[in-house]
Structures are given as C-alpha cells and as structure tokens.
C-alpha cells in the first residue's frame, strides 16, 4: 500500500530539537482534538487532495483509521474529516465506520501491548463496496494498523488506494 506522510515523528528520548518538539506538540494537539491542530491538518490534507486529484477528488473516500474508542475517534477525526471533505470535495467515510467497546494501549519499554474490552470495528459494507478509499491516521510506526484496516475495507469491497499520515515515526535502531 502506498503511504504518504508530512513530517517525521521523533520521540523526545531521541530528539530534543526545537523542530522535533514542534512536530510532537502538533501531533499531540491533533490527537487531543485541538481546533488549531485539526484545522491545520485538514488544510494540509485538503490541499494535497486538490493538488493530486483536482476535480476527480470526489471519486475518492477519505476514512480515518479507527481510534481506541468511539469517543476518541469522534474527538480526533470528526471535524477534521468534515473540513477535508468540504474543502477538497472528497467523500467523507467516517460516518460509515462504527467502533464498539474500547482498546487500550500500554507502552512498556519497547513492547507495545494492546488490551481489548469488547473492542470491535464495524464498517458499512454497502457504502464502501466499490469505493476508492484513502486511509488517514495521525502517526504511522510499523504500518500494521493501517494494513489491518485496509484489509478490513477490502473485505467490504473497497479499493484502498493508499494511506496518508501526519507523521511517520523515525526508527532509531534497526
């Protein structure tokens, strides 16, 4: 799957530069649903859609990758997806994704352990069938989340064209 990101994300542990701090603050503000960060991100993504697809942007569906729960998904992506859809004329797929339960992430050193409490993501199969979809998420690290979501969309009959991210985690070791 093709991916695109605007920034590199470096943890504070590896990069304390002003630029890295600025990117981290932007990502955290976006994750928290801060209007300034959401608007800035939406403007960047809408501009990318418009420049890449022009009048054909309406042939694509933008859908944001599932968050840990429905409340976080709405807080993080609702205004963003609406604004991108309005500005770039791309279809908004977020209203056709439903999150039940909750998934929590625990970060223990280098290990990432995820616990699920009735967590399930359901997609409106009829809506996504035959659609050209672009996935959006805030940060990509390994790409596993986006790939898993792309597979779920493909099972509905969607054609996943790629994924966009605000930032890509820079790997500090091999």
N, C-alpha and C positions, 0 to 999 in steps of 0.2 A: 504494500500500500504506500502510495506517495504521501509524504508528510512535509509540512512547512511550519517553521517557527520564526517569530520575530526577534527573540532575544535568547541569550544563553543564561541559564539559571545556575548560579554557583552558591553553595551553602557558605554560611559565614565561617565555618570551620576551615574552608579552603581559600576564601577570597574575601578580604575585608575592604576592598577598594570602594571608593565612592560610587562608581558605576554599578558594581555588583550590588551594593546596598540599595541603590535606586531601583534596580530591577526587582530585588526581593520585596521592597516596600510596595511596588506596583502590584506584584503578584498577590501578596497578602491582602492588599486593599481590594483587589478584584475578587478574591476568594470570600472576603467579608461582605461583598455586595456594595462597596462604597461607590456612590454615584460617579464621582470624578474618574475613578479607575474603570468602571463599567463603560462610561461614555467614551473614554479614550480608546479602550479596547474595541468597542463597537465601531468607532470611526475608522480605526486601522483595518479591521476585517472587512467592513463595507467597502472601503476604498480598494482593497485587494480584489474583492469580488467584482467590483465595477471595472477595474483595470484589466482583469483577467478574462471576464466573460461578457462585459458590456451589456448589450440588450438581451443576451442569452442567459443572464443570471437567474431569471425567473424560471428557467428549466431545471434549476437545482434546489435541493432542500438542504438547509443547514440544520443540523441537530446536535445538541451538546451532549457530551458523554455523561452517563449517569453519575450523580454525586452519592454521598453516603446515605442520604435520605431525601425525601421529597421536599422538606423544608429548606435544606441546604441547596438543592437543585433550583428551586424557585428563587431563592435569595441571590444566588450566584448568576443564574442564566436567564431569568425571565425578561428583565429589562434589556439586557444585552441582546438576546435573540430578536426581540421585538424591534429594537433600534436597527440592527443589521438588516433585518427583513424590510423595514421601511426605507432605509437609505439605499440599499443595493437591489431591492426588488426581488431578493431571493426568498424562497418559500421557508417558512418557519416550522420546523418539525417538532419543536419542543412540546407542543400541546398533544402530541401523539405518542408520548413516552410517559410511562407511569411507574413510579417507584413505591414499593411496599416494604415496610419494615425498615431496618437500619443496618448499615455495615459500619463497623468501627475499624479504624486502622491504628495499630500500635507500632511505634518505631522503637525497636530495641537494637541499639548499635547499628550494625549493617543489615540486620534482619528486618524484614517487613512482614508482620503477622496481621492478618485480617480476620476479624470475628464477625459472624453474621447473626442477626437477630430477626429472623423471618424476612430477610432481605431478598427481594425479587424485583427484577426489571421486566416490565411488560411493554410490548410495542403494539401499536395499532397496525396489524398486518395489512389490512386493506389499504390504509393510507400509504404505507411505504412500498407496497408492491409496484414494481416497475419504475420507481423514482431514482433519480441520480442524486446521491447523498454525499455531502461533505460533513465530516465529523469535526466538532470543535471541542477543545478542552484547554484548561489553563496551562498545565505543565505535562510534558512527556519525559519519562525517565527511561523505562525499558521498552515502552510501546505495547506492553501486554494488555493494558486496559483498553486501549484504542482498538487493538486487533480483536480482542474478545467482543467488543461492542460491534465492530464491523461484521464479524461472523454472525452475530445475532440479527443485525439488519439484513444481511444477505439471506438468512433463513426466511425472512419475510418477503423476499423477492426484490429487495433494493439493490441497486448497483452502487457500491461505495467507491467513489471516485478518488478519495484521499482524506486527509485529516490536517487540520490547522491547529496550532498551539501558540499560546502567547510566548512560552519559553520551553527550551529543551535543557534538561539537566546535563551539565557538563560532567563527564566521567573523569574522575581524578586518578583512578587507577584502572589497570586492565584486569 
